[in-house]
Amino acid sequence: MFPNKILPYLLVAPQLAITLAFFYWPAGQALYQSMLRQDPFGLKSKFVWFANFRKVLADPAYLNSLKVTVVFSLSTAIVAMGVALLLAVMAEKVVRGRGLYRTLLIWPYAVAPAIAGMLWLFLFNPSIGSLAYLLRSLGIAWDPLLNGTQAMILLVSAAAWKQISYNFLFFVAGLQAVPKTLIEAAAIDGAGETKRFWTIVFPLLAPTTFFLLVVNTVYALFDTFGIVHAVTGGGPGKSTETLVYKVYNDGFVNLILGDSAAQSVILMVIVIALTAIQFRYVERRVHYG
Amino acid sequence: MRLLGFAASVAATLTLLSTSSAFAVTQISWWHAMTGANAEVVDKISKDFNASQSEYQVVPVFKGTYPETLNAGIAAFRAGQAPDIIQVFDVGTGVMMAAEGAIMPVADVLTGAGMAFDKSQYLPGIVAYYSKPDGTMLSFPYNSSSPILYYNKDIFQKAGLDVNNPPKTWNEVWEDAKKIKASGAAACGYTTTWLTWIHLEAFAAWNDVSYGTNQNGLAGTDVELKFNAPIFVNHFQAIADLAKDGTFKYGGRTSEAKQVFLAGECGILTESSGGLGDIVKSGMNYGIGQLPYDSDAKGAPQNTTPGGASLWVFANKSEEEYKGVAAFFSYLSKTEVQEYLHQKSGYLPVTLAAYEATKKSGFYDKNPGRETPILQMMGKAPTENSKGVRLINLPQVRDIENEELEKMLAGQQTAQQALDNAVTRGNAAIQEAIGN
């Protein structure tokens, strides 16, 4: 009775409409913009095909920001996941007040990225920061305003700190799913604590770890704009200018819309590639227990 | 900031709703970037103007920081939803000027509404900066400031310096800074906000040396940067040398260094005259001096150039709206309005009459130092080098300068290398920008 050929399409239509309106349309716009050379007000524009891409890819500042992004994302993901795993394993051992520990460790996730950035900025501000004062009295010449490496360390700490709680939550859940019987059996067989962790717990945590790896990489790549903006603004020099920050800076501060759009298209390609690689190759090797 | 913006837009909407039904008044939208005390000035001026007549209603809307406001205006124009008036900071002047089809020159707005427009009423240094090479005034100077020198009198006392005699030349600044550091009166001697504005753009004008060709961009958009000349190199090498042992302290690219000075960490600061409010509020025992000049420069000190922002009018508006804008601008030029603006916000008055009236009222006797930025700007008739710097992509060029100077301060390159690199990269960026 029902027009069966059309109904499925009708049911999918809202989803399709949303995808078209919020993904394909803007993405198409970005692609079109990236082939234009335009003044900020859009009064004059010229279609230049791939000239913007050629220019961006030949720009040493862009290659630098690519390098900065790789260093930043990897460090952030590793630090955030490493610390979270350590905390989760340790919190698991606590017998009394376990709930309290967990709650306290989850709190930082509620802090907005820009606020997190400001907090770290205040703590480590070379002039007024209390922790900066401590570092200086320890004989460390702390000046992230001029020292690029220190600025990067500050940024990674702020970004990772923000993400630790989230990772912690998932690791705690993952740890609870590890069958106690396996661990006890290993203990009876004489396996030490470290051995038990690396041969039983860690492999069984692999699905969680993989999931978090994806989430953390995406977070470090795209969600850290607020932190970069608040803490370093891309400086000193260009030592903390990530790809996303450069898109903003070129497009919204310097008003070079064509370059900025070309960079967003490149970013889009990177995301698509990353997702494909992660799901095609990495996920296959993950052991789902 | 966000919250403030939200509150401002709610307030604006409410005013809109409450009055538009009663009269057929013409709405004039005004997007601005003022916060704190300066935002109160914007609201008060608008309210007073609205109360003074019944035909037009100015609706001020806060749009975030200066760059955010400019971007909001550009995006709105592209979407065909531009406001009538937008406040654009000095650095964005070149961007607006290049957009001829998007803006309506203020001079045309005023004469089009049948109002006589007498340029000689305004402070010449300010008007020159916001005019086309042929003299047509393009935007209305709203808030203008000028860099000056602040010093902490308590620190001067402790270091054994004369508290009534601030340094006049850069060499004196370096000497005093070294004494402050050596005597232990403060952790650092000298710091500055806006390295690019104060030490490149204002430095060039004040010492009457060229920042770039084509009158620093005022005569045309094709500019070749010239700030790697020996006088600049010597100046920045001196700063780089002082930075090594912390006698000079870098605070950041914009006005962060003000906090360093307010915290009592440095004895001397160069900052915009618009920053005075915070320093007064801190209760510090401060003194004000003129912006230092380079004793090697012939004819220095020349005059400083205006920073701050001006009001631009968008194109393609109705005649009624332009009439309203013209009425508002002539209200803004009134002596008592300018006097209020100047005394309350610390920005410069834009008309000579307001300056004279403030002087007569004894305001400067009670507030010594408040006249300094005006005297600096009016001291001498501007030369080719001292009308200001206008580049089609000044924000980008400033970024480049900051990046190279930061590398210099970190000890990775000399002043000569830093300025050479900045000039090369800046020139390439300018060519790219005008090549559109």
Interface residues (C-beta under 8 A of the other chain):
Chain A: R37 Q38 D39 P40 F41 G42 L43 K44 K46 S127 I128 L145 L146 N147 G148 G233 G235 P236 G237 K238 N249 F252 V253 N254 L255 I256
Chain B: P67 N71 I74 F77 R78 V95 A98 A99 E100 G101 A102 K249 Y250 G251 G252 R253 Q259 V260 A263 E265 N393 P395 Q396 D399 N402 E403 E404 E406 K407 L409 A410 E432 A433 N436
